[in-house]
Amino acid sequence: MPFKDADVVFITLGLTESWLDTETGVYLNGGLPRRHMLRHVGRFRFVNFGYVDVLTELRRTIEMIQKHGKPTVKTVVTVSPVPLAATFSDQDVIVANNYSKSVLRVVAQDVGRMERVDYYPSYEMVMFSPRTFAWMEDQRHASIPIIDAVTDRFIELYVEGA
């Protein structure tokens, strides 16, 4: 279904790190294979977005959804708890991950003050649950039980008659 017909649009924020293709002006949501980077030296530039950048772009996106979607369209913003596996910054991956999730978490709460926008705290539900319940053995992916708990709570809050 086209988003213009949707009653609800979900946006999950994942990370602040990106690569800019300086030829096209397009931001990529992941790193490129090393061979590609070597073949195109200087074309791609690492960018680690800050609060103002993320807030500006997310607001712009939500305003576009509201302008071109149904007059009653609701946007639900979440933050992914899945941590960075690696970073292209000069920081330790744990520090880089905390920075990224902190920026996204504050931005999500701030846009949650906009009309017809909610912040759903799935990030906190996972991060502040016991590790043995919340994470799979790899400590990188959320467990099925926590996914079920987050989903069940969402349905309780947002689905009429649930």
Phi and psi in radians as a Rosetta constraint file:
Dihedral C 1 N 2 CA 2 C 2 CIRCULARHARMONIC -1.125 0.35
Dihedral N 2 CA 2 C 2 N 3 CIRCULARHARMONIC 2.545 0.35
Dihedral C 2 N 3 CA 3 C 3 CIRCULARHARMONIC -1.050 0.35
Dihedral N 3 CA 3 C 3 N 4 CIRCULARHARMONIC -0.466 0.35
Dihedral C 3 N 4 CA 4 C 4 CIRCULARHARMONIC -1.116 0.35
Dihedral N 4 CA 4 C 4 N 5 CIRCULARHARMONIC -0.314 0.35
Dihedral C 4 N 5 CA 5 C 5 CIRCULARHARMONIC -1.761 0.35
Dihedral N 5 CA 5 C 5 N 6 CIRCULARHARMONIC -0.030 0.35
Dihedral C 5 N 6 CA 6 C 6 CIRCULARHARMONIC -1.361 0.35
Dihedral N 6 CA 6 C 6 N 7 CIRCULARHARMONIC 2.548 0.35
Dihedral C 6 N 7 CA 7 C 7 CIRCULARHARMONIC -1.473 0.35
Dihedral N 7 CA 7 C 7 N 8 CIRCULARHARMONIC -0.548 0.35
Dihedral C 7 N 8 CA 8 C 8 CIRCULARHARMONIC -2.403 0.35
Dihedral N 8 CA 8 C 8 N 9 CIRCULARHARMONIC 2.400 0.35
Dihedral C 8 N 9 CA 9 C 9 CIRCULARHARMONIC -2.074 0.35
Dihedral N 9 CA 9 C 9 N 10 CIRCULARHARMONIC 2.253 0.35
Dihedral C 9 N 10 CA 10 C 10 CIRCULARHARMONIC -1.777 0.35
Dihedral N 10 CA 10 C 10 N 11 CIRCULARHARMONIC 2.338 0.35
Dihedral C 10 N 11 CA 11 C 11 CIRCULARHARMONIC -2.216 0.35
Dihedral N 11 CA 11 C 11 N 12 CIRCULARHARMONIC 2.089 0.35
Dihedral C 11 N 12 CA 12 C 12 CIRCULARHARMONIC -1.916 0.35
Dihedral N 12 CA 12 C 12 N 13 CIRCULARHARMONIC 2.106 0.35
Dihedral C 12 N 13 CA 13 C 13 CIRCULARHARMONIC -1.508 0.35
Dihedral N 13 CA 13 C 13 N 14 CIRCULARHARMONIC 2.323 0.35
Dihedral C 13 N 14 CA 14 C 14 CIRCULARHARMONIC -1.963 0.35
Dihedral N 14 CA 14 C 14 N 15 CIRCULARHARMONIC -0.843 0.35
Dihedral C 14 N 15 CA 15 C 15 CIRCULARHARMONIC -2.773 0.35
Dihedral N 15 CA 15 C 15 N 16 CIRCULARHARMONIC 2.850 0.35
Dihedral C 15 N 16 CA 16 C 16 CIRCULARHARMONIC -1.723 0.35
Dihedral N 16 CA 16 C 16 N 17 CIRCULARHARMONIC -0.215 0.35
Dihedral C 16 N 17 CA 17 C 17 CIRCULARHARMONIC -1.438 0.35
Dihedral N 17 CA 17 C 17 N 18 CIRCULARHARMONIC 2.450 0.35
Dihedral C 17 N 18 CA 18 C 18 CIRCULARHARMONIC -2.689 0.35
Dihedral N 18 CA 18 C 18 N 19 CIRCULARHARMONIC 2.992 0.35
Dihedral C 18 N 19 CA 19 C 19 CIRCULARHARMONIC -2.145 0.35
Dihedral N 19 CA 19 C 19 N 20 CIRCULARHARMONIC 2.337 0.35
Dihedral C 19 N 20 CA 20 C 20 CIRCULARHARMONIC -1.728 0.35
Dihedral N 20 CA 20 C 20 N 21 CIRCULARHARMONIC 2.200 0.35
Dihedral C 20 N 21 CA 21 C 21 CIRCULARHARMONIC -1.461 0.35
Dihedral N 21 CA 21 C 21 N 22 CIRCULARHARMONIC 1.842 0.35
Dihedral C 21 N 22 CA 22 C 22 CIRCULARHARMONIC -1.204 0.35
Dihedral N 22 CA 22 C 22 N 23 CIRCULARHARMONIC -0.306 0.35
Dihedral C 22 N 23 CA 23 C 23 CIRCULARHARMONIC -1.380 0.35
Dihedral N 23 CA 23 C 23 N 24 CIRCULARHARMONIC -0.695 0.35
Dihedral C 23 N 24 CA 24 C 24 CIRCULARHARMONIC -1.770 0.35
Dihedral N 24 CA 24 C 24 N 25 CIRCULARHARMONIC -0.321 0.35
Dihedral C 24 N 25 CA 25 C 25 CIRCULARHARMONIC 1.355 0.35
Dihedral N 25 CA 25 C 25 N 26 CIRCULARHARMONIC 0.198 0.35
Dihedral C 25 N 26 CA 26 C 26 CIRCULARHARMONIC -1.656 0.35
Dihedral N 26 CA 26 C 26 N 27 CIRCULARHARMONIC 2.365 0.35
Dihedral C 26 N 27 CA 27 C 27 CIRCULARHARMONIC -1.560 0.35
Dihedral N 27 CA 27 C 27 N 28 CIRCULARHARMONIC 2.410 0.35
Dihedral C 27 N 28 CA 28 C 28 CIRCULARHARMONIC -1.809 0.35
Dihedral N 28 CA 28 C 28 N 29 CIRCULARHARMONIC 2.560 0.35
Dihedral C 28 N 29 CA 29 C 29 CIRCULARHARMONIC -1.649 0.35
Dihedral N 29 CA 29 C 29 N 30 CIRCULARHARMONIC 0.284 0.35
Dihedral C 29 N 30 CA 30 C 30 CIRCULARHARMONIC -2.859 0.35
Dihedral N 30 CA 30 C 30 N 31 CIRCULARHARMONIC 2.934 0.35
Dihedral C 30 N 31 CA 31 C 31 CIRCULARHARMONIC -1.278 0.35
Dihedral N 31 CA 31 C 31 N 32 CIRCULARHARMONIC 2.781 0.35
Dihedral C 31 N 32 CA 32 C 32 CIRCULARHARMONIC -1.710 0.35
Dihedral N 32 CA 32 C 32 N 33 CIRCULARHARMONIC 2.748 0.35
Dihedral C 32 N 33 CA 33 C 33 CIRCULARHARMONIC -1.021 0.35
Dihedral N 33 CA 33 C 33 N 34 CIRCULARHARMONIC 2.501 0.35
Dihedral C 33 N 34 CA 34 C 34 CIRCULARHARMONIC -0.926 0.35
Dihedral N 34 CA 34 C 34 N 35 CIRCULARHARMONIC -0.723 0.35
Dihedral C 34 N 35 CA 35 C 35 CIRCULARHARMONIC -1.077 0.35
Dihedral N 35 CA 35 C 35 N 36 CIRCULARHARMONIC -0.615 0.35
Dihedral C 35 N 36 CA 36 C 36 CIRCULARHARMONIC -1.223 0.35
Dihedral N 36 CA 36 C 36 N 37 CIRCULARHARMONIC -0.724 0.35
Dihedral C 36 N 37 CA 37 C 37 CIRCULARHARMONIC -1.108 0.35
Dihedral N 37 CA 37 C 37 N 38 CIRCULARHARMONIC -0.695 0.35
Dihedral C 37 N 38 CA 38 C 38 CIRCULARHARMONIC -1.224 0.35
Dihedral N 38 CA 38 C 38 N 39 CIRCULARHARMONIC -0.568 0.35
Dihedral C 38 N 39 CA 39 C 39 CIRCULARHARMONIC -1.251 0.35
Dihedral N 39 CA 39 C 39 N 40 CIRCULARHARMONIC -0.465 0.35
Dihedral C 39 N 40 CA 40 C 40 CIRCULARHARMONIC -2.178 0.35
Dihedral N 40 CA 40 C 40 N 41 CIRCULARHARMONIC 0.964 0.35
Dihedral C 40 N 41 CA 41 C 41 CIRCULARHARMONIC -1.001 0.35
Dihedral N 41 CA 41 C 41 N 42 CIRCULARHARMONIC 2.264 0.35
Dihedral C 41 N 42 CA 42 C 42 CIRCULARHARMONIC 1.521 0.35
Dihedral N 42 CA 42 C 42 N 43 CIRCULARHARMONIC -0.213 0.35
Dihedral C 42 N 43 CA 43 C 43 CIRCULARHARMONIC -1.322 0.35
Dihedral N 43 CA 43 C 43 N 44 CIRCULARHARMONIC -0.590 0.35
Dihedral C 43 N 44 CA 44 C 44 CIRCULARHARMONIC -1.935 0.35
Dihedral N 44 CA 44 C 44 N 45 CIRCULARHARMONIC 2.395 0.35
Dihedral C 44 N 45 CA 45 C 45 CIRCULARHARMONIC -2.237 0.35
Dihedral N 45 CA 45 C 45 N 46 CIRCULARHARMONIC 2.287 0.35
Dihedral C 45 N 46 CA 46 C 46 CIRCULARHARMONIC -1.233 0.35
Dihedral N 46 CA 46 C 46 N 47 CIRCULARHARMONIC 2.383 0.35
Dihedral C 46 N 47 CA 47 C 47 CIRCULARHARMONIC -2.345 0.35
Dihedral N 47 CA 47 C 47 N 48 CIRCULARHARMONIC 2.327 0.35
Dihedral C 47 N 48 CA 48 C 48 CIRCULARHARMONIC -2.081 0.35
Dihedral N 48 CA 48 C 48 N 49 CIRCULARHARMONIC 1.787 0.35
Dihedral C 48 N 49 CA 49 C 49 CIRCULARHARMONIC -1.177 0.35
Dihedral N 49 CA 49 C 49 N 50 CIRCULARHARMONIC 2.566 0.35
Dihedral C 49 N 50 CA 50 C 50 CIRCULARHARMONIC -1.810 0.35
Dihedral N 50 CA 50 C 50 N 51 CIRCULARHARMONIC -3.109 0.35
Dihedral C 50 N 51 CA 51 C 51 CIRCULARHARMONIC -0.946 0.35
Dihedral N 51 CA 51 C 51 N 52 CIRCULARHARMONIC -0.891 0.35
Dihedral C 51 N 52 CA 52 C 52 CIRCULARHARMONIC -1.095 0.35
Dihedral N 52 CA 52 C 52 N 53 CIRCULARHARMONIC -0.751 0.35
Dihedral C 52 N 53 CA 53 C 53 CIRCULARHARMONIC -1.075 0.35
Dihedral N 53 CA 53 C 53 N 54 CIRCULARHARMONIC -0.849 0.35
Dihedral C 53 N 54 CA 54 C 54 CIRCULARHARMONIC -1.147 0.35
Dihedral N 54 CA 54 C 54 N 55 CIRCULARHARMONIC -0.781 0.35
Dihedral C 54 N 55 CA 55 C 55 CIRCULARHARMONIC -1.053 0.35
Dihedral N 55 CA 55 C 55 N 56 CIRCULARHARMONIC -0.794 0.35
Dihedral C 55 N 56 CA 56 C 56 CIRCULARHARMONIC -1.049 0.35
Dihedral N 56 CA 56 C 56 N 57 CIRCULARHARMONIC -0.832 0.35
Dihedral C 56 N 57 CA 57 C 57 CIRCULARHARMONIC -1.217 0.35
Dihedral N 57 CA 57 C 57 N 58 CIRCULARHARMONIC -0.669 0.35
Dihedral C 57 N 58 CA 58 C 58 CIRCULARHARMONIC -1.193 0.35
Dihedral N 58 CA 58 C 58 N 59 CIRCULARHARMONIC -0.735 0.35
Dihedral C 58 N 59 CA 59 C 59 CIRCULARHARMONIC -1.041 0.35
Dihedral N 59 CA 59 C 59 N 60 CIRCULARHARMONIC -0.766 0.35
Dihedral C 59 N 60 CA 60 C 60 CIRCULARHARMONIC -1.053 0.35
Dihedral N 60 CA 60 C 60 N 61 CIRCULARHARMONIC -0.729 0.35
Dihedral C 60 N 61 CA 61 C 61 CIRCULARHARMONIC -1.126 0.35
Dihedral N 61 CA 61 C 61 N 62 CIRCULARHARMONIC -0.802 0.35
Dihedral C 61 N 62 CA 62 C 62 CIRCULARHARMONIC -1.139 0.35
Dihedral N 62 CA 62 C 62 N 63 CIRCULARHARMONIC -0.714 0.35
Dihedral C 62 N 63 CA 63 C 63 CIRCULARHARMONIC -1.074 0.35
Dihedral N 63 CA 63 C 63 N 64 CIRCULARHARMONIC -0.653 0.35
Dihedral C 63 N 64 CA 64 C 64 CIRCULARHARMONIC -1.152 0.35
Dihedral N 64 CA 64 C 64 N 65 CIRCULARHARMONIC -0.740 0.35
Dihedral C 64 N 65 CA 65 C 65 CIRCULARHARMONIC -1.043 0.35
Dihedral N 65 CA 65 C 65 N 66 CIRCULARHARMONIC -0.788 0.35
Dihedral C 65 N 66 CA 66 C 66 CIRCULARHARMONIC -1.219 0.35
Dihedral N 66 CA 66 C 66 N 67 CIRCULARHARMONIC -0.592 0.35
Dihedral C 66 N 67 CA 67 C 67 CIRCULARHARMONIC -1.240 0.35
Dihedral N 67 CA 67 C 67 N 68 CIRCULARHARMONIC -0.715 0.35
Dihedral C 67 N 68 CA 68 C 68 CIRCULARHARMONIC -1.809 0.35
Dihedral N 68 CA 68 C 68 N 69 CIRCULARHARMONIC -0.132 0.35
Dihedral C 68 N 69 CA 69 C 69 CIRCULARHARMONIC -1.648 0.35
Dihedral N 69 CA 69 C 69 N 70 CIRCULARHARMONIC -2.977 0.35
Dihedral C 69 N 70 CA 70 C 70 CIRCULARHARMONIC -1.062 0.35
Dihedral N 70 CA 70 C 70 N 71 CIRCULARHARMONIC 2.589 0.35
Dihedral C 70 N 71 CA 71 C 71 CIRCULARHARMONIC -1.049 0.35
Dihedral N 71 CA 71 C 71 N 72 CIRCULARHARMONIC -0.359 0.35
Dihedral C 71 N 72 CA 72 C 72 CIRCULARHARMONIC -1.850 0.35
Dihedral N 72 CA 72 C 72 N 73 CIRCULARHARMONIC 0.142 0.35
Dihedral C 72 N 73 CA 73 C 73 CIRCULARHARMONIC -0.984 0.35
Dihedral N 73 CA 73 C 73 N 74 CIRCULARHARMONIC 2.369 0.35
Dihedral C 73 N 74 CA 74 C 74 CIRCULARHARMONIC -1.905 0.35
Dihedral N 74 CA 74 C 74 N 75 CIRCULARHARMONIC 2.473 0.35
Dihedral C 74 N 75 CA 75 C 75 CIRCULARHARMONIC -2.005 0.35
Dihedral N 75 CA 75 C 75 N 76 CIRCULARHARMONIC 2.272 0.35
Dihedral C 75 N 76 CA 76 C 76 CIRCULARHARMONIC -1.983 0.35
Dihedral N 76 CA 76 C 76 N 77 CIRCULARHARMONIC 2.143 0.35
Dihedral C 76 N 77 CA 77 C 77 CIRCULARHARMONIC -1.888 0.35
Dihedral N 77 CA 77 C 77 N 78 CIRCULARHARMONIC 2.335 0.35
Dihedral C 77 N 78 CA 78 C 78 CIRCULARHARMONIC -2.275 0.35
Dihedral N 78 CA 78 C 78 N 79 CIRCULARHARMONIC 2.915 0.35
Dihedral C 78 N 79 CA 79 C 79 CIRCULARHARMONIC -2.100 0.35
Dihedral N 79 CA 79 C 79 N 80 CIRCULARHARMONIC 2.246 0.35
Dihedral C 79 N 80 CA 80 C 80 CIRCULARHARMONIC -1.227 0.35
Dihedral N 80 CA 80 C 80 N 81 CIRCULARHARMONIC 2.313 0.35
Dihedral C 80 N 81 CA 81 C 81 CIRCULARHARMONIC -1.421 0.35
Dihedral N 81 CA 81 C 81 N 82 CIRCULARHARMONIC -0.189 0.35
Dihedral C 81 N 82 CA 82 C 82 CIRCULARHARMONIC -1.084 0.35
Dihedral N 82 CA 82 C 82 N 83 CIRCULARHARMONIC 2.121 0.35
Dihedral C 82 N 83 CA 83 C 83 CIRCULARHARMONIC -1.356 0.35
Dihedral N 83 CA 83 C 83 N 84 CIRCULARHARMONIC 2.797 0.35
Dihedral C 83 N 84 CA 84 C 84 CIRCULARHARMONIC -1.089 0.35
Dihedral N 84 CA 84 C 84 N 85 CIRCULARHARMONIC 2.419 0.35
Dihedral C 84 N 85 CA 85 C 85 CIRCULARHARMONIC -1.557 0.35
Dihedral N 85 CA 85 C 85 N 86 CIRCULARHARMONIC -0.458 0.35
Dihedral C 85 N 86 CA 86 C 86 CIRCULARHARMONIC -2.715 0.35
Dihedral N 86 CA 86 C 86 N 87 CIRCULARHARMONIC 2.855 0.35
Dihedral C 86 N 87 CA 87 C 87 CIRCULARHARMONIC -2.359 0.35
Dihedral N 87 CA 87 C 87 N 88 CIRCULARHARMONIC 2.634 0.35
Dihedral C 87 N 88 CA 88 C 88 CIRCULARHARMONIC -1.745 0.35
Dihedral N 88 CA 88 C 88 N 89 CIRCULARHARMONIC 0.001 0.35
Dihedral C 88 N 89 CA 89 C 89 CIRCULARHARMONIC -1.336 0.35
Dihedral N 89 CA 89 C 89 N 90 CIRCULARHARMONIC 3.064 0.35
Dihedral C 89 N 90 CA 90 C 90 CIRCULARHARMONIC -1.596 0.35
Dihedral N 90 CA 90 C 90 N 91 CIRCULARHARMONIC 0.274 0.35
Dihedral C 90 N 91 CA 91 C 91 CIRCULARHARMONIC -1.782 0.35
Dihedral N 91 CA 91 C 91 N 92 CIRCULARHARMONIC 2.813 0.35
Dihedral C 91 N 92 CA 92 C 92 CIRCULARHARMONIC -1.056 0.35
Dihedral N 92 CA 92 C 92 N 93 CIRCULARHARMONIC 2.550 0.35
Dihedral C 92 N 93 CA 93 C 93 CIRCULARHARMONIC -1.055 0.35
Dihedral N 93 CA 93 C 93 N 94 CIRCULARHARMONIC -0.555 0.35
Dihedral C 93 N 94 CA 94 C 94 CIRCULARHARMONIC -1.175 0.35
Dihedral N 94 CA 94 C 94 N 95 CIRCULARHARMONIC -0.744 0.35
Dihedral C 94 N 95 CA 95 C 95 CIRCULARHARMONIC -1.174 0.35
Dihedral N 95 CA 95 C 95 N 96 CIRCULARHARMONIC -0.756 0.35
Dihedral C 95 N 96 CA 96 C 96 CIRCULARHARMONIC -1.093 0.35
Dihedral N 96 CA 96 C 96 N 97 CIRCULARHARMONIC -0.715 0.35
Dihedral C 96 N 97 CA 97 C 97 CIRCULARHARMONIC -1.118 0.35
Dihedral N 97 CA 97 C 97 N 98 CIRCULARHARMONIC -0.780 0.35
Dihedral C 97 N 98 CA 98 C 98 CIRCULARHARMONIC -1.094 0.35
Dihedral N 98 CA 98 C 98 N 99 CIRCULARHARMONIC -0.728 0.35
Dihedral C 98 N 99 CA 99 C 99 CIRCULARHARMONIC -1.028 0.35
Dihedral N 99 CA 99 C 99 N 100 CIRCULARHARMONIC -0.880 0.35
Dihedral C 99 N 100 CA 100 C 100 CIRCULARHARMONIC -1.033 0.35
Dihedral N 100 CA 100 C 100 N 101 CIRCULARHARMONIC -0.891 0.35
Dihedral C 100 N 101 CA 101 C 101 CIRCULARHARMONIC -1.169 0.35
Dihedral N 101 CA 101 C 101 N 102 CIRCULARHARMONIC -0.593 0.35
Dihedral C 101 N 102 CA 102 C 102 CIRCULARHARMONIC -1.143 0.35
Dihedral N 102 CA 102 C 102 N 103 CIRCULARHARMONIC -0.807 0.35
Dihedral C 102 N 103 CA 103 C 103 CIRCULARHARMONIC -1.049 0.35
Dihedral N 103 CA 103 C 103 N 104 CIRCULARHARMONIC -0.862 0.35
Dihedral C 103 N 104 CA 104 C 104 CIRCULARHARMONIC -1.114 0.35
Dihedral N 104 CA 104 C 104 N 105 CIRCULARHARMONIC -0.675 0.35
Dihedral C 104 N 105 CA 105 C 105 CIRCULARHARMONIC -1.107 0.35
Dihedral N 105 CA 105 C 105 N 106 CIRCULARHARMONIC -0.772 0.35
Dihedral C 105 N 106 CA 106 C 106 CIRCULARHARMONIC -1.196 0.35
Dihedral N 106 CA 106 C 106 N 107 CIRCULARHARMONIC -0.732 0.35
Dihedral C 106 N 107 CA 107 C 107 CIRCULARHARMONIC -1.058 0.35
Dihedral N 107 CA 107 C 107 N 108 CIRCULARHARMONIC -0.788 0.35
Dihedral C 107 N 108 CA 108 C 108 CIRCULARHARMONIC -1.034 0.35
Dihedral N 108 CA 108 C 108 N 109 CIRCULARHARMONIC -0.749 0.35
Dihedral C 108 N 109 CA 109 C 109 CIRCULARHARMONIC -1.144 0.35
Dihedral N 109 CA 109 C 109 N 110 CIRCULARHARMONIC -0.705 0.35
Dihedral C 109 N 110 CA 110 C 110 CIRCULARHARMONIC -1.140 0.35
Dihedral N 110 CA 110 C 110 N 111 CIRCULARHARMONIC -0.750 0.35
Dihedral C 110 N 111 CA 111 C 111 CIRCULARHARMONIC -1.254 0.35
Dihedral N 111 CA 111 C 111 N 112 CIRCULARHARMONIC -0.358 0.35
Dihedral C 111 N 112 CA 112 C 112 CIRCULARHARMONIC -1.113 0.35
Dihedral N 112 CA 112 C 112 N 113 CIRCULARHARMONIC -0.199 0.35
Dihedral C 112 N 113 CA 113 C 113 CIRCULARHARMONIC -1.502 0.35
Dihedral N 113 CA 113 C 113 N 114 CIRCULARHARMONIC -0.179 0.35
Dihedral C 113 N 114 CA 114 C 114 CIRCULARHARMONIC -1.246 0.35
Dihedral N 114 CA 114 C 114 N 115 CIRCULARHARMONIC 2.719 0.35
Dihedral C 114 N 115 CA 115 C 115 CIRCULARHARMONIC -1.075 0.35
Dihedral N 115 CA 115 C 115 N 116 CIRCULARHARMONIC 2.325 0.35
Dihedral C 115 N 116 CA 116 C 116 CIRCULARHARMONIC 1.103 0.35
Dihedral N 116 CA 116 C 116 N 117 CIRCULARHARMONIC 0.495 0.35
Dihedral C 116 N 117 CA 117 C 117 CIRCULARHARMONIC -2.228 0.35
Dihedral N 117 CA 117 C 117 N 118 CIRCULARHARMONIC 2.321 0.35
Dihedral C 117 N 118 CA 118 C 118 CIRCULARHARMONIC -2.126 0.35
Dihedral N 118 CA 118 C 118 N 119 CIRCULARHARMONIC 2.531 0.35
Dihedral C 118 N 119 CA 119 C 119 CIRCULARHARMONIC -1.714 0.35
Dihedral N 119 CA 119 C 119 N 120 CIRCULARHARMONIC 2.139 0.35
Dihedral C 119 N 120 CA 120 C 120 CIRCULARHARMONIC -1.801 0.35
Dihedral N 120 CA 120 C 120 N 121 CIRCULARHARMONIC 2.137 0.35
Dihedral C 120 N 121 CA 121 C 121 CIRCULARHARMONIC -1.426 0.35
Dihedral N 121 CA 121 C 121 N 122 CIRCULARHARMONIC 0.859 0.35
Dihedral C 121 N 122 CA 122 C 122 CIRCULARHARMONIC -1.096 0.35
Dihedral N 122 CA 122 C 122 N 123 CIRCULARHARMONIC -0.576 0.35
Dihedral C 122 N 123 CA 123 C 123 CIRCULARHARMONIC -1.005 0.35
Dihedral N 123 CA 123 C 123 N 124 CIRCULARHARMONIC -0.899 0.35
Dihedral C 123 N 124 CA 124 C 124 CIRCULARHARMONIC -1.131 0.35
Dihedral N 124 CA 124 C 124 N 125 CIRCULARHARMONIC -0.647 0.35
Dihedral C 124 N 125 CA 125 C 125 CIRCULARHARMONIC -1.056 0.35
Dihedral N 125 CA 125 C 125 N 126 CIRCULARHARMONIC -0.661 0.35
Dihedral C 125 N 126 CA 126 C 126 CIRCULARHARMONIC -1.380 0.35
Dihedral N 126 CA 126 C 126 N 127 CIRCULARHARMONIC -0.866 0.35
Dihedral C 126 N 127 CA 127 C 127 CIRCULARHARMONIC -1.153 0.35
Dihedral N 127 CA 127 C 127 N 128 CIRCULARHARMONIC -0.489 0.35
Dihedral C 127 N 128 CA 128 C 128 CIRCULARHARMONIC -1.872 0.35
Dihedral N 128 CA 128 C 128 N 129 CIRCULARHARMONIC 0.341 0.35
Dihedral C 128 N 129 CA 129 C 129 CIRCULARHARMONIC -1.736 0.35
Dihedral N 129 CA 129 C 129 N 130 CIRCULARHARMONIC 2.759 0.35
Dihedral C 129 N 130 CA 130 C 130 CIRCULARHARMONIC -0.961 0.35
Dihedral N 130 CA 130 C 130 N 131 CIRCULARHARMONIC 2.355 0.35
Dihedral C 130 N 131 CA 131 C 131 CIRCULARHARMONIC -0.953 0.35
Dihedral N 131 CA 131 C 131 N 132 CIRCULARHARMONIC -0.696 0.35
Dihedral C 131 N 132 CA 132 C 132 CIRCULARHARMONIC -1.163 0.35
Dihedral N 132 CA 132 C 132 N 133 CIRCULARHARMONIC -0.420 0.35
Dihedral C 132 N 133 CA 133 C 133 CIRCULARHARMONIC -1.543 0.35
Dihedral N 133 CA 133 C 133 N 134 CIRCULARHARMONIC -0.676 0.35
Dihedral C 133 N 134 CA 134 C 134 CIRCULARHARMONIC -1.448 0.35
Dihedral N 134 CA 134 C 134 N 135 CIRCULARHARMONIC -0.468 0.35
Dihedral C 134 N 135 CA 135 C 135 CIRCULARHARMONIC -2.129 0.35
Dihedral N 135 CA 135 C 135 N 136 CIRCULARHARMONIC 2.608 0.35
Dihedral C 135 N 136 CA 136 C 136 CIRCULARHARMONIC -1.280 0.35
Dihedral N 136 CA 136 C 136 N 137 CIRCULARHARMONIC 3.040 0.35
Dihedral C 136 N 137 CA 137 C 137 CIRCULARHARMONIC -0.981 0.35
Dihedral N 137 CA 137 C 137 N 138 CIRCULARHARMONIC -0.540 0.35
Dihedral C 137 N 138 CA 138 C 138 CIRCULARHARMONIC -1.283 0.35
Dihedral N 138 CA 138 C 138 N 139 CIRCULARHARMONIC -0.122 0.35
Dihedral C 138 N 139 CA 139 C 139 CIRCULARHARMONIC 1.016 0.35
Dihedral N 139 CA 139 C 139 N 140 CIRCULARHARMONIC 0.352 0.35
Dihedral C 139 N 140 CA 140 C 140 CIRCULARHARMONIC -2.105 0.35
Dihedral N 140 CA 140 C 140 N 141 CIRCULARHARMONIC -0.514 0.35
Dihedral C 140 N 141 CA 141 C 141 CIRCULARHARMONIC -1.972 0.35
Dihedral N 141 CA 141 C 141 N 142 CIRCULARHARMONIC 2.431 0.35
Dihedral C 141 N 142 CA 142 C 142 CIRCULARHARMONIC -1.147 0.35
Dihedral N 142 CA 142 C 142 N 143 CIRCULARHARMONIC 2.538 0.35
Dihedral C 142 N 143 CA 143 C 143 CIRCULARHARMONIC -1.351 0.35
Dihedral N 143 CA 143 C 143 N 144 CIRCULARHARMONIC 2.784 0.35
Dihedral C 143 N 144 CA 144 C 144 CIRCULARHARMONIC -1.047 0.35
Dihedral N 144 CA 144 C 144 N 145 CIRCULARHARMONIC -0.775 0.35
Dihedral C 144 N 145 CA 145 C 145 CIRCULARHARMONIC -1.040 0.35
Dihedral N 145 CA 145 C 145 N 146 CIRCULARHARMONIC -0.685 0.35
Dihedral C 145 N 146 CA 146 C 146 CIRCULARHARMONIC -1.263 0.35
Dihedral N 146 CA 146 C 146 N 147 CIRCULARHARMONIC -0.631 0.35
Dihedral C 146 N 147 CA 147 C 147 CIRCULARHARMONIC -1.072 0.35
Dihedral N 147 CA 147 C 147 N 148 CIRCULARHARMONIC -0.763 0.35
Dihedral C 147 N 148 CA 148 C 148 CIRCULARHARMONIC -1.075 0.35
Dihedral N 148 CA 148 C 148 N 149 CIRCULARHARMONIC -0.745 0.35
Dihedral C 148 N 149 CA 149 C 149 CIRCULARHARMONIC -1.128 0.35
Dihedral N 149 CA 149 C 149 N 150 CIRCULARHARMONIC -0.764 0.35
Dihedral C 149 N 150 CA 150 C 150 CIRCULARHARMONIC -1.110 0.35
Dihedral N 150 CA 150 C 150 N 151 CIRCULARHARMONIC -0.764 0.35
Dihedral C 150 N 151 CA 151 C 151 CIRCULARHARMONIC -1.165 0.35
Dihedral N 151 CA 151 C 151 N 152 CIRCULARHARMONIC -0.785 0.35
Dihedral C 151 N 152 CA 152 C 152 CIRCULARHARMONIC -1.043 0.35
Dihedral N 152 CA 152 C 152 N 153 CIRCULARHARMONIC -0.763 0.35
Dihedral C 152 N 153 CA 153 C 153 CIRCULARHARMONIC -1.116 0.35
Dihedral N 153 CA 153 C 153 N 154 CIRCULARHARMONIC -0.702 0.35
Dihedral C 153 N 154 CA 154 C 154 CIRCULARHARMONIC -1.056 0.35
Dihedral N 154 CA 154 C 154 N 155 CIRCULARHARMONIC -0.804 0.35
Dihedral C 154 N 155 CA 155 C 155 CIRCULARHARMONIC -1.078 0.35
Dihedral N 155 CA 155 C 155 N 156 CIRCULARHARMONIC -0.747 0.35
Dihedral C 155 N 156 CA 156 C 156 CIRCULARHARMONIC -0.979 0.35
Dihedral N 156 CA 156 C 156 N 157 CIRCULARHARMONIC -0.734 0.35
Dihedral C 156 N 157 CA 157 C 157 CIRCULARHARMONIC -1.386 0.35
Dihedral N 157 CA 157 C 157 N 158 CIRCULARHARMONIC -0.588 0.35
Dihedral C 157 N 158 CA 158 C 158 CIRCULARHARMONIC -2.023 0.35
Dihedral N 158 CA 158 C 158 N 159 CIRCULARHARMONIC -0.272 0.35
Dihedral C 158 N 159 CA 159 C 159 CIRCULARHARMONIC -1.819 0.35
Dihedral N 159 CA 159 C 159 N 160 CIRCULARHARMONIC 2.056 0.35
Dihedral C 159 N 160 CA 160 C 160 CIRCULARHARMONIC -1.084 0.35
Dihedral N 160 CA 160 C 160 N 161 CIRCULARHARMONIC 2.403 0.35
Dihedral C 160 N 161 CA 161 C 161 CIRCULARHARMONIC 1.371 0.35
Dihedral N 161 CA 161 C 161 N 162 CIRCULARHARMONIC 0.080 0.35
